[in-house]
Amino acid sequence: MELVFGIKRLDSASGGAERVFCAICNQFAQKGYKITVITFDTPDSKSFYPLSPHIKWIKMNLGTSKSKTSVYEFLVRTIALRRFLRKG
């Protein structure tokens, strides 16, 4: 089974949501699920919390993931995510 998870960013994000997100993704990967993680980080980003090497991490590089999201960025990201998921 393939699972796709999304979160705004993982680079330098040391919050509880990111920690739990990575833990859940790692557990599913350990159980043999095919996991894809989608974020808006830049291509050279590194996850603050460890991600299994079996997890495919797609860094969409849309907007500035370290600041608040504007309405325009929200719309661009929503359209990009929909296109990506429809291709899948």
Secondary structure, DSSP 4 states (H G I P E B T S, - for coil): -EEEEE-S--BT--SHHHHHHHHHHHHHHHTT-EEEEEE---TT--BSS---TTSEEEE---S-TTSPPPHHHHHHHHHHHHHHHHH-
